[in-house]
Amino acid sequence: MTSTSRSAADRPSAPAAGSIRRLPGVEGLRAIAAGSIVVYHAWLYSTPGGPLAYGGVAGTMLRSLALGVILFFALSGFLLYRPFVAALARDRERPSARSYLRNRALRILPAYWVILAVVALVLDSAAVRDSTGALITGELAAPVPLAQAMLMVQGYRPATVVTGIGPAWSLAVEAVFYLLLPVLAMGAAAIARRATSRRGRVLALLAPPLGLLLLGLSGKFVAAVIVPAPIDAGWDANWHSVIERSFWAQADLFAFGMVAAVAYVEIEDGRLRLFPNWRAAALGLALLIFLPCAATLEDGQLSYLPQNTGVALAAALFLAAVVVPERRPGRAALRRALEWRVLVAAGLASYSLFLWHEPLVHWLRDHGLTLSGWGGLIVNVALIGVVAGALSTVTYRFVEAPALRHKRGARGPREPMPPAQAESAP
Protein backbone atom coordinates (compact mmCIF):
# COMPACT_ATOMS: atom_id res chain seq x y z
CA MET A 1 0.00 0.00 0.00
CA THR A 2 1.23 3.48 -0.75
CA SER A 3 1.80 6.07 1.94
CA THR A 4 2.37 9.11 -0.29
CA SER A 5 -0.94 10.69 0.68
CA ARG A 6 -0.38 10.45 4.41
CA SER A 7 0.43 13.50 6.51
CA ALA A 8 3.29 13.58 8.99
CA ALA A 9 0.80 13.41 11.84
CA ASP A 10 -0.59 10.25 10.34
CA ARG A 11 2.68 8.36 10.55
CA PRO A 12 2.87 6.21 13.69
CA SER A 13 5.84 6.21 15.98
CA ALA A 14 4.79 2.92 17.57
CA PRO A 15 6.72 -0.33 17.07
CA ALA A 16 6.41 -2.18 13.82
CA ALA A 17 3.70 -4.78 13.51
CA GLY A 18 6.26 -7.57 13.49
CA SER A 19 7.36 -6.68 17.00
CA ILE A 20 4.23 -7.84 18.75
CA ARG A 21 5.11 -8.19 22.41
CA ARG A 22 3.94 -10.46 25.15
CA LEU A 23 1.09 -8.79 27.01
CA PRO A 24 1.17 -8.96 30.82
CA GLY A 25 -1.98 -10.48 32.26
CA VAL A 26 -2.87 -12.65 29.27
CA GLU A 27 -1.60 -15.89 30.81
CA GLY A 28 -3.60 -15.13 33.93
CA LEU A 29 -6.72 -14.68 31.81
CA ARG A 30 -6.07 -18.04 30.15
CA ALA A 31 -5.66 -19.63 33.57
CA ILE A 32 -8.99 -18.18 34.72
CA ALA A 33 -10.76 -19.39 31.57
CA ALA A 34 -9.29 -22.89 31.79
CA GLY A 35 -9.82 -23.15 35.54
CA SER A 36 -13.48 -22.16 35.29
CA ILE A 37 -14.08 -24.85 32.68
CA VAL A 38 -12.27 -27.49 34.75
CA VAL A 39 -14.41 -26.70 37.80
CA TYR A 40 -17.56 -26.67 35.66
CA HIS A 41 -16.92 -30.15 34.24
CA ALA A 42 -15.88 -31.46 37.64
CA TRP A 43 -19.20 -30.25 39.04
CA LEU A 44 -21.19 -31.56 36.06
CA TYR A 45 -19.63 -35.01 35.76
CA SER A 46 -17.49 -36.06 38.72
CA THR A 47 -20.10 -36.51 41.43
CA PRO A 48 -21.67 -39.99 41.42
CA GLY A 49 -25.39 -39.58 40.86
CA GLY A 50 -25.17 -36.30 38.98
CA PRO A 51 -24.35 -32.64 39.63
CA LEU A 52 -25.22 -31.02 42.94
CA ALA A 53 -27.59 -28.05 43.28
CA TYR A 54 -28.45 -27.85 39.61
CA GLY A 55 -31.07 -25.19 40.31
CA GLY A 56 -31.05 -22.02 42.37
CA VAL A 57 -28.29 -19.46 42.78
CA ALA A 58 -25.58 -22.07 43.31
CA GLY A 59 -26.55 -23.92 40.15
CA THR A 60 -26.62 -20.70 38.13
CA MET A 61 -23.16 -19.76 39.36
CA LEU A 62 -21.73 -23.19 38.62
CA ARG A 63 -23.30 -23.40 35.16
CA SER A 64 -21.88 -19.97 34.38
CA LEU A 65 -18.36 -21.36 34.70
CA ALA A 66 -18.83 -22.90 31.25
CA LEU A 67 -18.65 -19.36 29.86
CA GLY A 68 -14.87 -19.52 30.22
CA VAL A 69 -14.95 -20.80 26.63
CA ILE A 70 -16.21 -17.38 25.54
CA LEU A 71 -13.23 -15.72 27.23
CA PHE A 72 -10.98 -18.02 25.18
CA PHE A 73 -12.77 -16.94 21.99
CA ALA A 74 -12.40 -13.26 22.92
CA LEU A 75 -8.70 -13.80 23.59
CA SER A 76 -8.22 -15.45 20.21
CA GLY A 77 -10.04 -12.64 18.43
CA PHE A 78 -7.86 -10.05 20.17
CA LEU A 79 -4.45 -11.72 20.05
CA LEU A 80 -4.59 -13.11 16.53
CA TYR A 81 -6.17 -10.09 14.87
CA ARG A 82 -3.82 -7.61 16.55
CA PRO A 83 -0.77 -8.22 14.27
CA PHE A 84 -2.94 -7.75 11.19
CA VAL A 85 -4.46 -4.61 12.70
CA ALA A 86 -1.05 -3.17 13.55
CA ALA A 87 0.22 -3.74 10.01
CA LEU A 88 -2.82 -2.38 8.19
CA ALA A 89 -3.47 0.57 10.50
CA ARG A 90 0.18 1.65 10.21
CA ASP A 91 0.19 1.05 6.46
CA ARG A 92 2.85 -1.64 6.61
CA GLU A 93 3.22 -5.06 5.08
CA ARG A 94 0.81 -7.65 6.46
CA PRO A 95 2.12 -10.69 8.38
CA SER A 96 2.83 -13.67 6.14
CA ALA A 97 -0.26 -15.87 5.87
CA ARG A 98 1.96 -18.88 5.31
CA SER A 99 3.94 -18.29 8.52
CA TYR A 100 0.74 -17.51 10.39
CA LEU A 101 -0.94 -20.78 9.35
CA ARG A 102 2.21 -22.78 10.04
CA ASN A 103 2.42 -21.27 13.52
CA ARG A 104 -1.24 -22.03 14.18
CA ALA A 105 -0.76 -25.66 13.19
CA LEU A 106 2.28 -25.97 15.47
CA ARG A 107 0.34 -24.36 18.27
CA ILE A 108 -2.66 -26.66 18.31
CA LEU A 109 -2.07 -29.91 16.45
CA PRO A 110 0.82 -31.75 18.19
CA ALA A 111 -0.65 -31.56 21.69
CA TYR A 112 -4.16 -32.24 20.44
CA TRP A 113 -3.14 -35.35 18.53
CA VAL A 114 -1.10 -36.76 21.43
CA ILE A 115 -3.82 -36.18 24.02
CA LEU A 116 -6.56 -37.46 21.72
CA ALA A 117 -4.59 -40.66 21.06
CA VAL A 118 -4.11 -41.31 24.79
CA VAL A 119 -7.74 -40.50 25.62
CA ALA A 120 -9.20 -42.52 22.75
CA LEU A 121 -6.91 -45.55 22.76
CA VAL A 122 -5.43 -45.84 26.25
CA LEU A 123 -7.82 -44.33 28.77
CA ASP A 124 -10.93 -45.30 26.76
CA SER A 125 -12.58 -42.11 28.00
CA ALA A 126 -13.34 -40.40 24.72
CA ALA A 127 -16.84 -39.11 24.04
CA VAL A 128 -18.62 -41.54 21.71
CA ARG A 129 -22.22 -42.12 20.73
CA ASP A 130 -24.07 -45.35 21.39
CA SER A 131 -26.63 -46.94 19.09
CA THR A 132 -29.31 -44.49 20.27
CA GLY A 133 -27.11 -41.46 19.62
CA ALA A 134 -26.55 -40.75 23.32
CA LEU A 135 -23.12 -39.56 24.41
CA ILE A 136 -21.14 -42.04 26.49
CA THR A 137 -17.46 -42.52 27.24
CA GLY A 138 -15.37 -45.28 25.77
CA GLU A 139 -12.74 -46.28 23.26
CA LEU A 140 -12.56 -44.37 19.98
CA ALA A 141 -10.58 -46.79 17.84
CA ALA A 142 -12.59 -47.05 14.61
CA PRO A 143 -10.41 -45.48 11.92
CA VAL A 144 -12.97 -43.15 10.36
CA PRO A 145 -14.38 -41.58 13.58
CA LEU A 146 -10.86 -41.29 15.00
CA ALA A 147 -9.60 -39.64 11.82
CA GLN A 148 -12.55 -37.25 11.86
CA ALA A 149 -11.71 -36.29 15.43
CA MET A 150 -8.04 -35.82 14.56
CA LEU A 151 -8.97 -33.52 11.68
CA MET A 152 -11.55 -31.70 13.84
CA VAL A 153 -14.40 -32.38 11.42
CA GLN A 154 -16.45 -34.61 13.71
CA GLY A 155 -18.83 -31.73 14.35
CA TYR A 156 -20.15 -31.65 10.81
CA ARG A 157 -22.33 -34.79 11.14
CA PRO A 158 -25.08 -35.45 13.69
CA ALA A 159 -23.75 -38.97 14.31
CA THR A 160 -20.33 -37.67 15.45
CA VAL A 161 -20.94 -34.15 16.77
CA VAL A 162 -19.17 -33.49 20.11
CA THR A 163 -17.31 -36.82 19.99
CA GLY A 164 -13.62 -37.41 20.67
CA ILE A 165 -12.47 -34.97 23.35
CA GLY A 166 -15.75 -33.33 24.31
CA PRO A 167 -14.55 -29.72 24.80
CA ALA A 168 -12.61 -29.92 21.52
CA TRP A 169 -15.77 -28.86 19.65
CA SER A 170 -14.67 -25.32 20.56
CA LEU A 171 -11.18 -26.05 19.25
CA ALA A 172 -12.75 -26.98 15.91
CA VAL A 173 -14.55 -23.61 15.99
CA GLU A 174 -11.23 -21.89 16.72
CA ALA A 175 -9.59 -23.74 13.82
CA VAL A 176 -12.13 -22.29 11.39
CA PHE A 177 -11.41 -18.83 12.79
CA TYR A 178 -7.67 -19.41 12.32
CA LEU A 179 -8.19 -20.35 8.68
CA LEU A 180 -10.60 -17.51 7.99
CA LEU A 181 -8.64 -14.72 9.66
CA PRO A 182 -6.04 -14.14 6.88
CA VAL A 183 -8.90 -13.98 4.37
CA LEU A 184 -10.68 -11.41 6.54
CA ALA A 185 -7.45 -9.42 6.80
CA MET A 186 -7.09 -9.49 3.02
CA GLY A 187 -10.64 -8.15 2.69
CA ALA A 188 -9.90 -5.39 5.18
CA ALA A 189 -6.71 -4.56 3.27
CA ALA A 190 -8.65 -4.32 0.01
CA ILE A 191 -11.02 -1.81 1.62
CA ALA A 192 -8.14 0.04 3.28
CA ARG A 193 -6.36 0.58 -0.05
CA ARG A 194 -9.09 3.06 -0.94
CA ALA A 195 -8.60 4.99 2.28
CA THR A 196 -6.64 8.22 2.23
CA SER A 197 -6.15 8.47 6.00
CA ARG A 198 -5.45 6.40 9.09
CA ARG A 199 -9.07 6.83 10.12
CA GLY A 200 -10.25 5.21 6.90
CA ARG A 201 -7.95 2.25 7.42
CA VAL A 202 -9.20 1.81 10.96
CA LEU A 203 -12.79 1.80 9.75
CA ALA A 204 -11.81 -0.88 7.22
CA LEU A 205 -10.37 -2.95 10.08
CA LEU A 206 -13.74 -2.91 11.83
CA ALA A 207 -15.41 -4.60 8.84
CA PRO A 208 -14.19 -8.16 9.69
CA PRO A 209 -15.48 -8.14 13.30
CA LEU A 210 -18.77 -6.66 12.11
CA GLY A 211 -19.02 -9.44 9.54
CA LEU A 212 -18.35 -12.12 12.16
CA LEU A 213 -20.87 -10.56 14.52
CA LEU A 214 -23.57 -10.73 11.85
CA LEU A 215 -22.51 -14.23 10.81
CA GLY A 216 -22.71 -15.56 14.37
CA LEU A 217 -26.07 -13.95 15.00
CA SER A 218 -27.41 -15.44 11.76
CA GLY A 219 -26.22 -18.90 12.84
CA LYS A 220 -27.90 -18.45 16.20
CA PHE A 221 -31.10 -17.39 14.45
CA VAL A 222 -31.06 -20.51 12.25
CA ALA A 223 -30.43 -22.75 15.28
CA ALA A 224 -33.26 -21.08 17.19
CA VAL A 225 -35.89 -20.68 14.45
CA ILE A 226 -35.12 -22.73 11.35
CA VAL A 227 -33.84 -25.88 13.12
CA PRO A 228 -35.33 -25.31 16.58
CA ALA A 229 -34.62 -27.30 19.73
CA PRO A 230 -34.62 -26.63 23.48
CA ILE A 231 -31.75 -24.49 24.72
CA ASP A 232 -30.03 -27.48 26.33
CA ALA A 233 -30.26 -29.69 23.22
CA GLY A 234 -27.13 -28.45 21.49
CA TRP A 235 -25.16 -31.55 22.40
CA ASP A 236 -27.46 -34.15 20.82
CA ALA A 237 -27.09 -36.14 17.60
CA ASN A 238 -29.08 -33.78 15.38
CA TRP A 239 -28.59 -30.98 12.86
CA HIS A 240 -29.52 -28.37 15.43
CA SER A 241 -26.40 -29.36 17.40
CA VAL A 242 -24.26 -29.39 14.26
CA ILE A 243 -25.25 -25.78 13.59
CA GLU A 244 -25.04 -24.64 17.18
CA ARG A 245 -21.59 -26.15 17.75
CA SER A 246 -20.25 -24.73 14.48
CA PHE A 247 -18.30 -21.58 13.71
CA TRP A 248 -21.42 -20.28 11.98
CA ALA A 249 -23.28 -19.95 15.28
CA GLN A 250 -20.22 -19.04 17.38
CA ALA A 251 -18.50 -16.49 15.11
CA ASP A 252 -19.95 -13.51 16.96
CA LEU A 253 -18.03 -14.52 20.10
CA PHE A 254 -14.74 -13.56 18.41
CA ALA A 255 -15.95 -10.18 17.14
CA PHE A 256 -15.61 -8.04 20.26
CA GLY A 257 -12.10 -9.30 20.94
CA MET A 258 -11.19 -8.21 17.42
CA VAL A 259 -12.65 -4.75 18.07
CA ALA A 260 -10.54 -4.62 21.24
CA ALA A 261 -7.48 -5.32 19.06
CA VAL A 262 -8.30 -2.32 16.88
CA ALA A 263 -8.79 -0.12 19.94
CA TYR A 264 -5.55 -1.40 21.48
CA VAL A 265 -3.46 -0.43 18.46
CA GLU A 266 -5.09 3.00 18.33
CA ILE A 267 -4.33 3.51 22.03
CA GLU A 268 -0.79 2.20 21.59
CA ASP A 269 -0.17 4.70 18.79
CA GLY A 270 -1.60 7.59 20.83
CA ARG A 271 -4.53 8.12 18.47
CA LEU A 272 -7.24 7.13 20.94
CA ARG A 273 -7.18 8.78 24.34
CA LEU A 274 -9.19 7.42 27.24
CA PHE A 275 -10.63 9.30 30.21
CA PRO A 276 -8.81 8.82 33.53
CA ASN A 277 -11.13 6.25 35.14
CA TRP A 278 -11.97 4.33 31.98
CA ARG A 279 -10.59 1.04 33.35
CA ALA A 280 -12.93 0.99 36.34
CA ALA A 281 -15.79 1.99 34.05
CA ALA A 282 -14.96 -0.86 31.63
CA LEU A 283 -14.86 -3.38 34.46
CA GLY A 284 -18.11 -2.07 35.89
CA LEU A 285 -19.82 -2.20 32.49
CA ALA A 286 -18.49 -5.71 31.92
CA LEU A 287 -20.02 -6.79 35.22
CA LEU A 288 -23.34 -5.08 34.44
CA ILE A 289 -23.51 -6.93 31.14
CA PHE A 290 -22.25 -10.29 32.38
CA LEU A 291 -24.44 -10.75 35.45
CA PRO A 292 -27.90 -10.53 33.81
CA CYS A 293 -26.71 -12.52 30.80
CA ALA A 294 -25.29 -15.33 32.95
CA ALA A 295 -28.31 -15.33 35.26
CA THR A 296 -30.80 -15.79 32.41
CA LEU A 297 -28.95 -18.41 30.36
CA GLU A 298 -30.17 -21.35 32.48
CA ASP A 299 -28.91 -24.31 30.38
CA GLY A 300 -28.21 -22.14 27.35
CA GLN A 301 -24.50 -21.52 27.76
CA LEU A 302 -22.84 -21.41 24.31
CA SER A 303 -26.24 -21.99 22.69
CA TYR A 304 -28.27 -19.86 20.30
CA LEU A 305 -29.34 -17.49 23.09
CA PRO A 306 -28.19 -13.88 22.48
CA GLN A 307 -27.02 -13.66 26.09
CA ASN A 308 -23.89 -15.49 24.95
CA THR A 309 -23.14 -12.57 22.63
CA GLY A 310 -23.52 -10.26 25.61
CA VAL A 311 -21.04 -12.36 27.58
CA ALA A 312 -18.58 -12.00 24.68
CA LEU A 313 -18.89 -8.22 24.91
CA ALA A 314 -18.31 -8.38 28.66
CA ALA A 315 -15.25 -10.61 28.12
CA ALA A 316 -13.79 -8.13 25.62
CA LEU A 317 -14.28 -5.22 28.05
CA PHE A 318 -12.60 -7.23 30.82
CA LEU A 319 -9.78 -8.15 28.46
CA ALA A 320 -9.25 -4.52 27.45
CA ALA A 321 -9.16 -3.44 31.09
CA VAL A 322 -6.37 -5.95 31.67
CA VAL A 323 -4.15 -5.57 28.60
CA VAL A 324 -4.21 -1.83 27.87
CA PRO A 325 -1.07 -0.42 29.52
CA GLU A 326 -1.43 1.85 32.53
CA ARG A 327 0.28 5.17 31.86
CA ARG A 328 0.59 6.07 35.54
CA PRO A 329 2.82 3.69 37.55
CA GLY A 330 1.47 1.78 40.49
CA ARG A 331 -2.13 1.59 39.24
CA ALA A 332 -2.07 -1.75 37.40
CA ALA A 333 -3.14 -3.88 40.36
CA LEU A 334 -5.39 -6.17 38.32
CA ARG A 335 -2.68 -6.93 35.77
CA ARG A 336 -0.12 -7.52 38.52
CA ALA A 337 -2.49 -10.00 40.18
CA LEU A 338 -2.89 -11.85 36.88
CA GLU A 339 0.91 -12.03 36.61
CA TRP A 340 1.09 -14.15 39.76
CA ARG A 341 3.57 -16.90 38.99
CA VAL A 342 1.09 -19.71 39.63
CA LEU A 343 -1.44 -18.17 37.23
CA VAL A 344 1.19 -17.62 34.57
CA ALA A 345 2.31 -21.25 34.83
CA ALA A 346 -1.30 -22.44 34.62
CA GLY A 347 -1.88 -20.15 31.65
CA LEU A 348 1.09 -21.56 29.78
CA ALA A 349 -0.25 -25.09 30.19
CA SER A 350 -3.90 -24.08 29.81
CA TYR A 351 -4.29 -25.56 26.32
CA SER A 352 -3.22 -29.02 27.47
CA LEU A 353 -5.30 -28.61 30.62
CA PHE A 354 -8.33 -27.77 28.52
CA LEU A 355 -7.89 -30.98 26.51
CA TRP A 356 -6.98 -33.35 29.35
CA HIS A 357 -9.42 -32.49 32.06
CA GLU A 358 -12.86 -33.66 30.86
CA PRO A 359 -11.79 -37.15 29.71
CA LEU A 360 -9.93 -37.43 33.00
CA VAL A 361 -13.08 -36.51 34.96
CA HIS A 362 -14.95 -39.34 33.23
CA TRP A 363 -12.09 -41.80 33.77
CA LEU A 364 -11.84 -41.05 37.49
CA ARG A 365 -15.61 -41.27 37.98
CA ASP A 366 -15.92 -44.49 35.98
CA HIS A 367 -13.19 -46.07 38.11
CA GLY A 368 -14.90 -45.10 41.37
CA LEU A 369 -12.27 -42.54 42.33
CA THR A 370 -14.59 -39.57 42.86
CA LEU A 371 -16.73 -38.76 45.89
CA SER A 372 -20.28 -37.60 46.58
CA GLY A 373 -21.57 -34.47 48.31
CA TRP A 374 -20.19 -30.96 48.51
CA GLY A 375 -17.14 -32.10 50.41
CA GLY A 376 -16.61 -34.78 47.82
CA LEU A 377 -16.88 -32.21 45.04
CA ILE A 378 -14.12 -30.15 46.62
CA VAL A 379 -11.95 -33.26 46.81
CA ASN A 380 -12.84 -34.13 43.21
CA VAL A 381 -11.86 -30.67 41.98
CA ALA A 382 -8.56 -30.87 43.85
CA LEU A 383 -7.84 -34.37 42.51
CA ILE A 384 -8.70 -33.42 38.94
CA GLY A 385 -6.66 -30.25 39.22
CA VAL A 386 -3.58 -32.11 40.47
CA VAL A 387 -3.73 -35.00 37.99
CA ALA A 388 -4.76 -32.91 34.98
CA GLY A 389 -2.23 -30.25 35.96
CA ALA A 390 0.56 -32.83 36.10
CA LEU A 391 -0.40 -34.32 32.73
CA SER A 392 -0.69 -30.83 31.24
CA THR A 393 2.75 -29.88 32.51
CA VAL A 394 4.24 -32.99 30.92
CA THR A 395 2.44 -32.34 27.63
CA TYR A 396 3.48 -28.70 27.57
CA ARG A 397 7.09 -29.54 28.41
CA PHE A 398 7.57 -32.41 25.97
CA VAL A 399 5.03 -31.74 23.19
CA GLU A 400 3.86 -28.12 23.08
CA ALA A 401 7.13 -26.35 23.87
CA PRO A 402 9.25 -28.32 21.33
CA ALA A 403 6.64 -27.64 18.65
CA LEU A 404 6.45 -23.95 19.54
CA ARG A 405 10.19 -23.59 19.14
CA HIS A 406 9.72 -24.23 15.43
CA LYS A 407 7.37 -21.31 15.00
CA ARG A 408 8.52 -18.43 12.84
CA GLY A 409 7.69 -14.75 12.78
CA ALA A 410 6.02 -12.95 9.94
CA ARG A 411 9.29 -12.46 8.05
CA GLY A 412 10.93 -15.79 8.90
CA PRO A 413 13.12 -15.33 12.03
CA ARG A 414 12.35 -17.01 15.30
CA GLU A 415 9.93 -15.14 17.55
CA PRO A 416 11.78 -13.45 20.42
CA MET A 417 9.04 -14.07 22.99
CA PRO A 418 7.78 -17.32 24.54
CA PRO A 419 5.38 -18.36 21.74
CA ALA A 420 2.67 -19.73 24.00
CA GLN A 421 2.36 -16.31 25.57
CA ALA A 422 1.89 -14.54 22.27
CA GLU A 423 -1.26 -16.19 21.00
CA SER A 424 -4.35 -17.95 22.19
CA ALA A 425 -5.79 -21.41 21.92
CA PRO A 426 -8.51 -22.93 24.11
SVG drawing of the C-alpha trace seen along z (x, -y; Angstrom):
<svg xmlns="http://www.w3.org/2000/svg" viewBox="-38 -16 54 65">
<polyline fill="none" stroke="black" stroke-width="0.4" points="0.0,0.0 1.2,-3.5 1.8,-6.1 2.4,-9.1 -0.9,-10.7 -0.4,-10.5 0.4,-13.5 3.3,-13.6 0.8,-13.4 -0.6,-10.3 2.7,-8.4 2.9,-6.2 5.8,-6.2 4.8,-2.9 6.7,0.3 6.4,2.2 3.7,4.8 6.3,7.6 7.4,6.7 4.2,7.8 5.1,8.2 3.9,10.5 1.1,8.8 1.2,9.0 -2.0,10.5 -2.9,12.7 -1.6,15.9 -3.6,15.1 -6.7,14.7 -6.1,18.0 -5.7,19.6 -9.0,18.2 -10.8,19.4 -9.3,22.9 -9.8,23.1 -13.5,22.2 -14.1,24.9 -12.3,27.5 -14.4,26.7 -17.6,26.7 -16.9,30.1 -15.9,31.5 -19.2,30.3 -21.2,31.6 -19.6,35.0 -17.5,36.1 -20.1,36.5 -21.7,40.0 -25.4,39.6 -25.2,36.3 -24.4,32.6 -25.2,31.0 -27.6,28.0 -28.5,27.9 -31.1,25.2 -31.0,22.0 -28.3,19.5 -25.6,22.1 -26.5,23.9 -26.6,20.7 -23.2,19.8 -21.7,23.2 -23.3,23.4 -21.9,20.0 -18.4,21.4 -18.8,22.9 -18.6,19.4 -14.9,19.5 -14.9,20.8 -16.2,17.4 -13.2,15.7 -11.0,18.0 -12.8,16.9 -12.4,13.3 -8.7,13.8 -8.2,15.5 -10.0,12.6 -7.9,10.1 -4.5,11.7 -4.6,13.1 -6.2,10.1 -3.8,7.6 -0.8,8.2 -2.9,7.7 -4.5,4.6 -1.1,3.2 0.2,3.7 -2.8,2.4 -3.5,-0.6 0.2,-1.6 0.2,-1.0 2.8,1.6 3.2,5.1 0.8,7.7 2.1,10.7 2.8,13.7 -0.3,15.9 2.0,18.9 3.9,18.3 0.7,17.5 -0.9,20.8 2.2,22.8 2.4,21.3 -1.2,22.0 -0.8,25.7 2.3,26.0 0.3,24.4 -2.7,26.7 -2.1,29.9 0.8,31.7 -0.6,31.6 -4.2,32.2 -3.1,35.4 -1.1,36.8 -3.8,36.2 -6.6,37.5 -4.6,40.7 -4.1,41.3 -7.7,40.5 -9.2,42.5 -6.9,45.5 -5.4,45.8 -7.8,44.3 -10.9,45.3 -12.6,42.1 -13.3,40.4 -16.8,39.1 -18.6,41.5 -22.2,42.1 -24.1,45.4 -26.6,46.9 -29.3,44.5 -27.1,41.5 -26.6,40.7 -23.1,39.6 -21.1,42.0 -17.5,42.5 -15.4,45.3 -12.7,46.3 -12.6,44.4 -10.6,46.8 -12.6,47.0 -10.4,45.5 -13.0,43.1 -14.4,41.6 -10.9,41.3 -9.6,39.6 -12.6,37.2 -11.7,36.3 -8.0,35.8 -9.0,33.5 -11.6,31.7 -14.4,32.4 -16.5,34.6 -18.8,31.7 -20.2,31.6 -22.3,34.8 -25.1,35.5 -23.7,39.0 -20.3,37.7 -20.9,34.2 -19.2,33.5 -17.3,36.8 -13.6,37.4 -12.5,35.0 -15.8,33.3 -14.6,29.7 -12.6,29.9 -15.8,28.9 -14.7,25.3 -11.2,26.0 -12.8,27.0 -14.6,23.6 -11.2,21.9 -9.6,23.7 -12.1,22.3 -11.4,18.8 -7.7,19.4 -8.2,20.4 -10.6,17.5 -8.6,14.7 -6.0,14.1 -8.9,14.0 -10.7,11.4 -7.5,9.4 -7.1,9.5 -10.6,8.1 -9.9,5.4 -6.7,4.6 -8.7,4.3 -11.0,1.8 -8.1,0.0 -6.4,-0.6 -9.1,-3.1 -8.6,-5.0 -6.6,-8.2 -6.1,-8.5 -5.5,-6.4 -9.1,-6.8 -10.2,-5.2 -7.9,-2.3 -9.2,-1.8 -12.8,-1.8 -11.8,0.9 -10.4,3.0 -13.7,2.9 -15.4,4.6 -14.2,8.2 -15.5,8.1 -18.8,6.7 -19.0,9.4 -18.3,12.1 -20.9,10.6 -23.6,10.7 -22.5,14.2 -22.7,15.6 -26.1,13.9 -27.4,15.4 -26.2,18.9 -27.9,18.4 -31.1,17.4 -31.1,20.5 -30.4,22.8 -33.3,21.1 -35.9,20.7 -35.1,22.7 -33.8,25.9 -35.3,25.3 -34.6,27.3 -34.6,26.6 -31.7,24.5 -30.0,27.5 -30.3,29.7 -27.1,28.4 -25.2,31.5 -27.5,34.2 -27.1,36.1 -29.1,33.8 -28.6,31.0 -29.5,28.4 -26.4,29.4 -24.3,29.4 -25.3,25.8 -25.0,24.6 -21.6,26.2 -20.3,24.7 -18.3,21.6 -21.4,20.3 -23.3,20.0 -20.2,19.0 -18.5,16.5 -19.9,13.5 -18.0,14.5 -14.7,13.6 -16.0,10.2 -15.6,8.0 -12.1,9.3 -11.2,8.2 -12.7,4.8 -10.5,4.6 -7.5,5.3 -8.3,2.3 -8.8,0.1 -5.5,1.4 -3.5,0.4 -5.1,-3.0 -4.3,-3.5 -0.8,-2.2 -0.2,-4.7 -1.6,-7.6 -4.5,-8.1 -7.2,-7.1 -7.2,-8.8 -9.2,-7.4 -10.6,-9.3 -8.8,-8.8 -11.1,-6.3 -12.0,-4.3 -10.6,-1.0 -12.9,-1.0 -15.8,-2.0 -15.0,0.9 -14.9,3.4 -18.1,2.1 -19.8,2.2 -18.5,5.7 -20.0,6.8 -23.3,5.1 -23.5,6.9 -22.2,10.3 -24.4,10.8 -27.9,10.5 -26.7,12.5 -25.3,15.3 -28.3,15.3 -30.8,15.8 -28.9,18.4 -30.2,21.3 -28.9,24.3 -28.2,22.1 -24.5,21.5 -22.8,21.4 -26.2,22.0 -28.3,19.9 -29.3,17.5 -28.2,13.9 -27.0,13.7 -23.9,15.5 -23.1,12.6 -23.5,10.3 -21.0,12.4 -18.6,12.0 -18.9,8.2 -18.3,8.4 -15.3,10.6 -13.8,8.1 -14.3,5.2 -12.6,7.2 -9.8,8.1 -9.2,4.5 -9.2,3.4 -6.4,6.0 -4.1,5.6 -4.2,1.8 -1.1,0.4 -1.4,-1.9 0.3,-5.2 0.6,-6.1 2.8,-3.7 1.5,-1.8 -2.1,-1.6 -2.1,1.7 -3.1,3.9 -5.4,6.2 -2.7,6.9 -0.1,7.5 -2.5,10.0 -2.9,11.9 0.9,12.0 1.1,14.2 3.6,16.9 1.1,19.7 -1.4,18.2 1.2,17.6 2.3,21.2 -1.3,22.4 -1.9,20.1 1.1,21.6 -0.3,25.1 -3.9,24.1 -4.3,25.6 -3.2,29.0 -5.3,28.6 -8.3,27.8 -7.9,31.0 -7.0,33.3 -9.4,32.5 -12.9,33.7 -11.8,37.2 -9.9,37.4 -13.1,36.5 -14.9,39.3 -12.1,41.8 -11.8,41.0 -15.6,41.3 -15.9,44.5 -13.2,46.1 -14.9,45.1 -12.3,42.5 -14.6,39.6 -16.7,38.8 -20.3,37.6 -21.6,34.5 -20.2,31.0 -17.1,32.1 -16.6,34.8 -16.9,32.2 -14.1,30.1 -12.0,33.3 -12.8,34.1 -11.9,30.7 -8.6,30.9 -7.8,34.4 -8.7,33.4 -6.7,30.3 -3.6,32.1 -3.7,35.0 -4.8,32.9 -2.2,30.2 0.6,32.8 -0.4,34.3 -0.7,30.8 2.8,29.9 4.2,33.0 2.4,32.3 3.5,28.7 7.1,29.5 7.6,32.4 5.0,31.7 3.9,28.1 7.1,26.4 9.2,28.3 6.6,27.6 6.4,24.0 10.2,23.6 9.7,24.2 7.4,21.3 8.5,18.4 7.7,14.8 6.0,13.0 9.3,12.5 10.9,15.8 13.1,15.3 12.4,17.0 9.9,15.1 11.8,13.5 9.0,14.1 7.8,17.3 5.4,18.4 2.7,19.7 2.4,16.3 1.9,14.5 -1.3,16.2 -4.4,18.0 -5.8,21.4 -8.5,22.9"/>
</svg>
